[in-house]
């Protein structure tokens, strides 16, 4: 598998539970050596897709390849090439951290000495050396998630599936996991990440697919997806609501775009293109018009806003944002 060959490919995947479609023509192409995010509402099909690609679940129609292997016809080869960290830590609370890792290594047919050596490397990498010989039952949530991720890396997978890996973690633990994921990709691992934390996808993912009702409805970089909902905006809060009409006229003349007014909080906003130049022009013109400004913000669209916009209706056809 070369860097030009996608690490993960899915074409027209379909999966039903009774009469309910979980995947309904799901398509995906994940470039090798990248972090690829899957976003979607609860029940959109993200976890089903991951379970299928990880050979844990059969699909009804379509085809899929992971690390160059056919998921349906070569499941053993796929399993040897991947790692998987699910939504809940899959470690034994009665064993120590070190014992858990050695156990996972032995299950992957590593000799005892090699398993212990690899366990020591991962314990150091994930900052668990001091707790290595303590029972996992006494670990914090963040420590368990780090240990779970370490366990999935005993064989350094070519493709790593992370299914909502930071659910329930505090910000410090999440940042630690993010750093570990970036390090893996720098060493050549491809990561497919599902998450409900949009800031996580924004921080980590090179590209993102938005999934709704079992199919991909949009794909692009985080910046491209955010650009789908419009330009940057200038937001102004005035000292007096009585000056809103005057300020709106000034802002509309300079930006050329529609102005939105919220009289209750004395705020108006408008889309802008050349954000820095527009900000200077607006503030100068408002000063000349004797409009008192209490606060001003230049704001780019967020991935949260893009996600809500892209999943606000039933999906029609997939939209790919050109790179």
N, C-alpha and C positions, 0 to 999 in steps of 0.2 A: 504493500500500500504506500503510494507516494503522497507527497503533500498536495498534489493536484487531485488525488482520488479522495472523495468524501469519506470521512471515518464512519458516518452513519447515514444511511439512505432509507427512506420509507416512501413507498408509492401506493397510494390508494388503499391504505389500511382500513379495514372495517372490522368492528367487533360489536356484537350485540349481547346484552344480558336480557334474555327473554325477548320482549318487544321493544326494549329500550336500546337505542344505538349509543354506545360509548365512544366509538370512533366511526366516522361517516365519510370516508375518503380522505384520510389523514396523509399528508405529504410532508417530507422533511429531508433536508440535505445539510449535513453538518461538516464543514471543512475540517480537515485534520489539523491538530495542533492549536485549536481555538477553544474558547468557552462559549457555548451556545445556550441561550436561555429559552425556556418554554414558559410562557405566561398564559394564564386563563383563569376564569372564575372557578369556584368549586363545582366539580362535576363536568368540567369542560373536556376531560379526557386525558389530562397530562399524565397522571399516574398510570392509567391504562396503557398509554403509549410506551412509557418507560418499562413497565412490566413485560410488554410484548417484546420490545427490543432487547431486554435482558433475558429472554427465553423463559420467563416465569409464567407466561400466559399465551395460549394459542390465539391466533386471529382467524377471522372468518374468510377474509379476502384481502387481496393485495400482495405486496412483497416487501421484504426488508433485508438489508445487509448491514452488518456491523463489523468493522475492522476487516472488510473484504469478504466476510463469510455470510452465507445465506442463513437467516435466522431460523427458517423452517426446516431446511435440509441439513444444516451443519451446526446444530445447537451446541454440541460439545466444544467445537472450535471457538464459537462465540464466547462461551463461558470462560474458556482459558484466556481470552483476550480482554475481558472486561473486569471492572470492579463496580460494586453497587453499594451505595449508602442510602437506606430508606428513610422514611419519615420518623421512625423510632429506632433508637440505638439497639443494635442486635448483639449485645455483649452479655456475658454471664456475670451477674452481680456477685456470685459466690467466689469467683476466681479473682486473682489480682490482675492488674493491667497487663503485666508481663505475661502471665499465664494465658490470658485471653489471646494475645497476639501470637504466642507460640502455638496455641491450639489452632488458630486460623491458618498459620503456616503449615502445620502438619496436615490439616485437611486439604491443603493445596499441594500436598506431596513433597514439601520441602524436607530435607533431612533435618534431624534434630538440631545439630550444631548450626546449620544455615538458618533455621527458623529462629533460634535464639539470637543470632547475630543480627538478622533483619529486624527482629523485635526491638533490640537495643537501639538500632538506627532510628526507627520510627518513634520510639519513646522520646528520644532526644529531639527529633524534628518537631514533634507536636508538644514539646514542653511538658512532658509527663514523667520525666526521669525520677523526680523526687517522690512521685506517687506510684512508681512502677510496681512496688511490692505491697501495696495496700489493696484491700478488697474493693472491687468496683462499686459495691453497695454504698461505700462512703464517698464516692465521687460526686462532684457537682454536675449539673446538667451539661455545662460547657465541656467539662472534662470527659464525660461519657461520649459526647458527640465527637470530640477530637479522637478519642480512642476508637470509636466506630469507624471514622474515616481512615485512621491508621490501619485498622484491620482489613479494610477494602484495598489497601495498597501493599499488602504483603508480597505480591507478585509484580508490582509496578505495572498496572494495566495500561493497555494502549488506549482504551476508552473507559472513562469513569462516569457512571450515572449517579447524579446527586438528586434525590427526590426530596425537596424541601428540607435540606440538611440543617438549617439554622432555626427551625421552628422552636419557639420557646426559649431561645438563648438571649442572654443579656448582650448589650452592644459590644462590650469588650470581647466576649467569647465569639460573637459573630465576626468581628474584625480579625480575630485570630484565625478563624476558619477561612476567611477570605484570603488572607496572606498565604495560607497553606495551599489553597486551590491555585492561586497565581503561580506559586513555586512549581507545582506539578505540571502546569501547562508550559512553563519555561523549560522544563525537562522533556517535553514532547508528548505528554498525555493530552488527549482530547477529552473535554468535559461537557456533558449534557446536563444542564441544571434546570430543574423545575422549582419554582418558588412563588409564594404569594407576596413576598416583600419586593415591591417594585424598585426600591432603592438598591436592593441587592443585585437585581438584574442590571440596573443602570450602572452600578459600580464594576461589575464583573464581566458581563457578557460582551463579546465582540459583535454578535448578531443575536436577534431575538425573533422568535415566531410567537404570535399571539393566537391562542387556540380558543375557539368557542364552539360549543355544540359538536365536538368531535372532529373538527377540521380546522386547518390553519386559515385565518382570515386576514393576516398581514404579516409581513416579514421585512426586517431591515436592521440597521444599526440602531442603538438607542436614540441617537441624534436624528436619524431619518424618521423614526416613528414619531418622535416629538414634533418634528416639522410638519407632519401630516395634519395637525390640528390648527396650524396657523403660525404667524410670525411672532417675534418677541412683542412684549407689550410694555407700555409705559403706564404706571399707575400713580395717581396723584391724590393726596388727601388735603383738602383745603381747610382753612381755619373757619370759614363761614360757608354754610350751604347756600346762602343767597348769591354767592359768586360763582356757583356751578355753571349757570348758563354762559356767562362771560368766558370762563375758563374752557368750557366745551367748544365754544366757537374758535378760540385761539388754537387749541390742540387739534381740532379737525382741520383747520386751515394749514397747519404745519405738517401733520402726518398724512393727510389725504385719506384717512380711513375713518370708519364709523366710530363714534365715541359712546362708550357705555357709562351711564351715570347711576350711582347708588346714593341717593340723597340722604338716606338714614345715617350713613357713615361718612358723608361728605366726600365721596370718592368718585373719580372718573378714570377711565382707562381707554386706551386705543392701541391698535397694532402699529408697530414701527418696523422699518427696514434697516436704516443706518442708525443704530441705537445711540451711539455716542453723540453724533452730530445732531440728531433729533432732540436728545435730552438738553443739549446746550441751547438750541434754538427755542425750545418750549420754555425753558426757565427764563430766558432773556425776554421773550414776548410776554410772559405772565407778569414779570416784574414791571415791564413798561405799561401793562394794563392795570397795574396796582392790585393784582390778585395775590393774596397772601397764601402761600403754600406751607402746609404743616409737615408734609412728608412726601417723598418721591422715590419710586422704585422702578428699576428696569428689570423685567422678569421674563425668563425664558419658559416655555411650556415644560411641564414636568412629565415624566413617564406615567405617573398616576393619571394625569389628565388624558394622555394619549390612550392608555389602557381603557379608561371609562368611555372614551369616544369610540374606540374601535369595537368595543363589546356592547354598545348601547342598543344594538338591534340584532335581529336574526342575521347571521352571516349569509351572504349571497355567494360570491366567489372570492377566491384568495387574491389578495393584492400584495405584490412584492414591490418593495421600494428599491429602486435601482441604486446600486452602490456608486 
